[in-house]
Each structure stands twice: as structure tokens, then as C-alpha cells.
């Protein structure tokens, strides 16, 4: 990996000049060499199976994450990172020492190691489609897997870009190994060239983001950062500045199904499975995930499980505002009450709610976004504030004392065999990180 570094970076200017200039003025930067480094790292990282397992009851939830974490820790040590550690729950942390004596804020960059269980993460074979010229990108001819401008509209803006996909039968794992590749390349650059003036920088690679358990084991205070960015976003210039409020619900329906079906009329027979089905049906179709977009919230039933005389329905409510969250909660409650009244012979019903996470927009300071957008603009990247239709690790961090926003990482069609990474957007993300620490260096802690 060091071979590209010589072409990527040249000698620093005298330190007296550094304080007056940004990172590009201090070092020569070669875009193609940077893309090569990002491609090499991502191609290596995706071969590790780090699928999250929601049923394991452990953190990390899969052995692959432990193995991958050790690989990343070793690489961090090899490139010169300091205080490299792996926690009991598999969180890899490291530091890049400050090259300034000014009291600047400590900035952190994070990415997650796990991949979604929605598609296989085993035996990933990456392939790079260089200098995309338009039209379909064939991932696997035999499986009829291809990227089109219909299923991947971002390709309309990707002419000339290098696109990485898997080879069929698996996801790529760019979510979030693209973010890891960006951060590791960023660290390699800074640690090999102390001529860039910056404050203290923290790095963390975390497990089980996909099942929302890994980040909760992080000791935020001990980590010691003032502000943070997760490199876990999508298209060029996107910054996640808010997220859904998350609330789950569980509806329990009990009914006597032990009566012989032939004698059900005028008996104690009460079909708990039908109660659960009716409850699901009564929830409005126009408030489902596939019928909502933008800042509209939704209700989704995740599972219906029946065992004997009991059926349990589990689902989620998502909304950007507290008002809509209350509205959708009331909809679930009304549907539940309607079903209960339709089946007076039920032998017991119960509805409960659990708050999962909150919209973090009110705990993300304006300065965090302003500095990032200044950095993007300096790199000729147009900032674009977006609302995440889901939760992020940054939510937990923000509510636990570490304000965190999200930076684009050039990954698309997540959690599916159509997943791909745009290497050129990854390179723009890399430059944004350099520029971001340069701008934070102008701030006083």
C-alpha cells in the first residue's frame, strides 16, 4: 500500500508556511493515485465476511467482525497510528497525533465493519468497471444481475467514473467498508506526512451498526473526541443532518383455537391468528414504507408469530417529528382497539410501545455542519443536506455527548446484490476529510 504514497504525496513545505495554507497547498495530491489506493483497500476489505447476526445476542454478533477488526488494527499500527486498541466488544480505535500546538478541537471519524444480513456477505468477489461510459453495467450475466439507469439512477451522473460491484450471489459490502477504506487512506496520508497542520484526530471502526447494538457499547467519554463524523453516506455532497424517531410496537392477541374446527360455531372458539391478520390489514396502506418518501413517516409490521392460542405482531413506527410520531402511534392504537372489539371472545390482548431512538437534529450543533460544508465547497463539492429515513450510529453518539454528522461515502443500492461503490465519489469524500480537518484547525477548542 505504501507504493502509491510516493506518487500521492510529495515533501512538505517548511512549517512556517504551513499555518498559512490548506492541505492542497502543502502537499501535491494525485487523484488517480488516491483512487488506486481506495480501490485496493475496498477490494481487500469486502472479502471479509462480516455479516451481522441479530440472533446471536453478542457484540460483535459474528466472528468475521472480530477477524476483520484485528486486520484493521494491524494496518493502523503499520501506518503509524497511535494508541491502537480493540475493545471487548470489537470496537477498533486509534489516534493521529496533532501537528499543531494550538488548542484545537479533537475530531473523530467513524465507520462500521458489519454488513447487512439482507444479502449474503460470503465469498464476495469484487470487480471494477472502469470509466463508466453509460448504459447497463453487467454484474453477472447468468444471474441477469445488472445496474441500469432505472434501478440505479445515480449512474446518470457517473460517466467516466470507476464503479465497483460484487460478481453475483452476494452484496458488495461497501456499506460501510467504503467508509473504512476512505478513513484508512486518510490516516495513511496524514501519518506519512506531518507537514499538514491539524489538531488531534480519533478513528473508530465499530461492529453491528446494522442491528444497532455495537455503538451502544462504546465509552464515548473515554474516546475523547469533541466532534465526530460517520463516513457512512451515499451520493456526492450528502450530509445527514437528521434522522427518524424510532418507536417499536408489540400487539398480543390471545384466543381459544383448541376447539375442534367442526364445532367452532357457538363455542369459545376465538381465532387469535385472524385477530393478528386483521390488525395488520387495518393499518393504513398509505402510511407504509413503499407509499411514503421524503420526510413522511410510516408504519411497518415486521413479523407475525403464532404459537398455539397466542399471536404476536411486532412492528415499527418511524417519523421525523414528535407530532407525526404521536399521530402514527394513535393509528396503531385505534387499529388494535378495533380488532379487540371485533373479537369479544378473545382471552386477552395487549399493546405496548418502546422508544428506540430520537431525531438527533436538535443536538447536532450548527458548527459541525458549517465546517463540513465549508470543506466540501473548498473541494468543489456542492453540499446537500439530507434526512436519513432510518437511524445511524451518529444518533447514539450525539445523544451521548459526541455531536456527530454523516459524510457521503459513494455507496448505493445497499443491502442487495446490486450494491455498488463509486470510486470517484469515494475520492471526493477523501478530499473532504482532508479539507475538514484543515478547517477545524482554524477553530479554537
N, C-alpha and C positions, 0 to 999 in steps of 0.2 A: 504493500500500500504506500510505502514511502517513495516509490519511484516517481509517482505523479507530483509529489510535493515540490520537487526541484523546479518543474515547469510551472507549477501552480503559484509558487511564491518566490520572490527574489529578496535580496537583502534589504533590511530596514534602513530608513533614513536616520540620521542622528536623532537621539532622543529629544534634543532641544526643539526640533521641528515637529515632533510627533504631536505634541499637545495642540498644535495649531491646525492639524489636518485630520481628515477622516481616514478610515481604514484603506480605502482605494488609493488615496494619495500616498500612503505609507508603503503599501505593497503592490506589486503588479499581480493582476488576477487574470487567469486564463480560463474562460468559460468552458471550453471543451475539456480541459484537464479536470476541472471541477465535476463536469458531467460524468467523465470516466470514473472518477473516484466514487461518486454517488451510485453509479451503475454497478460497479464491482461490489460495493458494500451491500446494496439491496439484493443483488443476485445471490450473495452468500447467506444473508440473514433469512431469506424466505425459505431456505432449505431446512430450517429447524422447525419441527412440528411443535407449535406452542398453543394448540387449541385449548381454550378454557373449558372446564368441566363444571357446570353448575351443580352437579350432584355429588361432587367429591367431598364437600364440607371442609376443605382445606384451602389454605393460601400459602404458596401458589396451588392452584387446583389441578395442575398437571406436571408431570416430571419433565416434560420438554421445556417448560419455562425455567426450571431450575438449571437445566443444562445450558440453555441459551444465556441465562444470566451470568453463568460462570464464563462463558465465551466473551461476553461484553465486558465483564470486569477485567479479564486478562488483557483485552485490547486497550481498555482505558489505561491500564498500567503501562502497557508497551508504548503508548504515545506520550506518556509523561504526566498523566493526570495524578493529582494528589488525593490522599485520604480516600482511596477507593475501598468501598465496603459493600457487603451483601448482607442484608438483614435476615432475621429468622424467617420472614415471610417472602424472601426473594427479591426485595427492592434493592436495586443496584444504585449506589450513589457515588459521586466523585466531585472534585473541586478543581477549578482552574484558578490559580492564584492571581491576584490583582497585579497589574503592571504600573499602577499609579499609586501615589501616596495620598491622593485626595480622598476624603471620606465619602465615597460614592455608594449608592445602594447595591446590595447583593442581589443579582438577577439569576433566576433559575430557568432551565429548560428541561421539559419532561416529555417522555413518550412511553407508550405501553408495549410490552413484549407479547402479550397474548393475542390470539386471533379468534374470531367468532366460530362457534360450533355449527353455524348455519350451513357451512360447506366444509368439506374435508380440507385439513391443513397438512395432510401427509403427502410425502413424495412430490413436493412441489418442484416442477422443472421450469425455471423462468426462461423466457425468450424475449429478445428485444427487437422491436420493429422500428428500424432506424429511419429517420427523416420521413415521417408520415406524409404521404402525397395525396391523401383524400381517399374516399371510398371505404369499403369494408376492410377490417383487419381480421384475418382468419386466425383464430386461436387453435382450433382443432377441426380439420375438415371432416373426419369420420364422425365426430360428435355434433357436427353442424354448429359449432360454437364460433361466433364471430362478433366483433364490435361493429356496429353500424352507426350512422349519424342519427338513427332513430332511437336505438337503445342507449346510445352514448352521445348525447348532443354536444358535450364539451369538445368532441373531435372537430366540430366546425371551426374551432379556434386553435387547432393543434397542428396545422400544416407546417411541416418541417421539423416537428418535434420527434424525439425518441420516445417510444411507448413500450413499456414492459408489461407483459401478461404472463400468466401461467401457460401450461401446454395442454390443458384439458383435464377434467376429473378432480380439480381442486380449486380453491381460491388462490390468489397470489400471496396474500399476507402483507400487502402494502399498508394495510391498517393494522398496526401502526409502525411497521418496520421501515416504511419510508421516512417517518419521523425520526426513528433511531438512526438511520443512515445519514440524515441531514445533521443531526446533533453530533454524531461521532465525527463526521467530516469537519464540521465547525470546530470541534475540540481539537482535532488533529492540526488544523490550520493555526489556531491560536497558540497551542502549546509548542509548536515548532517555530513560532515567530513572535518573540516577546516584544517586538517593536511597536505593535499596536497597543495603544494605551487603553486600558479598560479596568473596571472595578472587579471585585470578586465575583466569580460565576460558579453556580452549582448545577449539577446534572443529576437527573434521576430517571432510571428506566424501571417501570412498575409492572407488576403482574395483574392479571384478572380485571382489566378495565371493562371488558365485555360483559362481565357478570357483576360489576360494581362492588367488588369485595377487596381487591388488592390495595387501592389507595387508602381505604379506611384503616389499614394497619400502619400507615406512615406516621411517624412522630414529626409533625410539622414544625414544632418549636425547635427540636433538635436539628432538623435540616438546616435551619438558619438563613433562609432567604427572605428578602423584603418584598420582592415581586416575582411573578413567575409566568411562563408561557408554556402551554402544552403545544407541541408540534404535531397536531392530530387532525388538521382540517383538510379541506378539499381544494377548490379552484383558486386560481391566481388572485391574490389580494384579499381573500376572505378572512375575516376575523370574527370569531364567535363572541358576541358581547352579551348574549342572554340565552337562557335555556328554558325548557319546560319546567313547570311544577309537576312533580310526580306523586300520584296517590294510587294505591292499590286497593282493591276490594275483594272480599270473600263472602259469597252468599251460600248458605247451607240450607238444604231442603230435606226434611225427613218425611217419609210416608210408608205406609204398610203395603209392601208389594208381595208379602209372603202368602197372601190369599191366592188360592188357585184361580187362574185367569178365567176359567169357565164359570166360576161362582162370584165374579167380581161385582156384579150389579147388586145394589142394596146391601153391600158388605162394608167392612172397614177399609177396603182397598183404596189406596191413595198413591198415585204414581209419582214418586219423587224425581224420576228421570224426566218425565214430562214437565214437571214444575221447572226444572233447570232449563229445559229446552225453551219453554215459553218465556222465561225470564230473559234468555239470550235474544229471543225473537223480538221482544218488546223494546229492547234498547234501540234507539233510532238509527236507521241506516245512514242518514245524512250526517251523523256525528261519528262515523267510523274513520279509521286512518286513510282508507282509499278514497274517501269522499271529502277529505279536508286537506288544506295546504296552507302555506304561509304561517300566519300567526293564529290559525284556528286550532282549537284543541280537539280531542277525540276521546272516545270510549272504546276499549278493546277487550273482549273476553279472551283470555289466554288459554284456559282449559276448563273442561267439564269432566269430572271424575265421579263415577258411580260405583258404590260398593254396598250390596245388599239394599237396605232401606234408606240409604243416605246418598245424596248427590251434592257435590261441592263445586261451585263455579268460582273461578278466580279470574280477575281482570285488572286492567289498568285504566286510570284516568290521567290525561295529560292536558295541560293548559298553561299559557304564558302569564295569565293574570289570575289573581285571587278570586276575582268576581266570576270569571268563567269556570274556575275550579269548583266554586260553590254551586254554580248552575248545573254543571255536569254531575256533581255528586247528588244533587236533588233529583236529577233524571234517573239515576241508578236507584235511588231510594223509592221513587214513585213506581218504577217497574217492579221492584221487589214487593211493594205493598199490594200492587195489583194482582200479582201471582198468588200471594198469600191469601187474598180474599177469594180468588177463584177456586181454591182447594181447601175448603173448611175442614176436611178430614185429615189434613196434614198433622203429623205428630210432633211438629216442632220446626221452626225456621229461625235463621239468624243472619244478620247482615253486619259486617264490620269493615272499617276502613283503616288503612295505615299510610301515613305520610312518608314518602320515600326520599324526596329531595325538593329543594326550592329553587326558584329562578334567582340566579346569582347577580343579576344586573345591578341591583342596588348596593351590592358590596364590592363591586369592581370599580375602583377609583378612575376618574376621567384621565388622570395622568398615565395610567397603564396603557390605555388605548391611544392617547395622543402621541406618546413617544413611538409606539409601534407604527402608527400611521405616518409620522414624520420619516421614520426609517424606510417604509415602503416607498414613499414619494421620492426619497433620495435615490432609490433604486429603479425609478421609473415604473413602479408598480402602483396601479390605482387601488387605493383601499376600498374595501367593500364590507360594511358591517352586516352580519347575518345573525339570524336567530336559529339556534340549534333545536330541531324537533326531537329532542331527547335530552339525556343528561350526559355530563362529562366528568372526568376526574377533577377538572378545574372547579366544579361546583363544590365538592368536598373541601378542596384546598381553600377556596375563597371564604367559605363559612367557618373555616378553622384557622383563620389568621394569615393566610398567604393568598393575597389577591392574584387571581390567575385568569388570563385570557387565552385564546387559542389562535395559533398561526397556521395558515394554509400549508399543506404538505404534498399537494398534487396527486391525490389518490381518489379513485372514482369507482362506481359500481360495487360498493363494499359488500362483503359477506357473501359473495357469489362467484361462480366460475368466470364471470365476465369482468371481475375486478381488474383494474389496471392502474399503473403509475405513469404519470407524465414526467419524464426525467427533466425536461426543460423547466417545468414548474417547480420541481424539487430544487433545481439550481437557483431559481429566483427566491425560493424560501431560504436557501443557504445564505444568499447575499443579504436577505432581510435580517437574518440573525446577526451577521457581522455589523450591519448598519445599526441595528437595535442597541447592541452593547456600546457602540460608538456614541449614540445619542444619550444613553443612560450615563455615560462617563461625564456628560456635561451637567448632570444633576448632583446635588449635594444631599447626602443622607440626612 
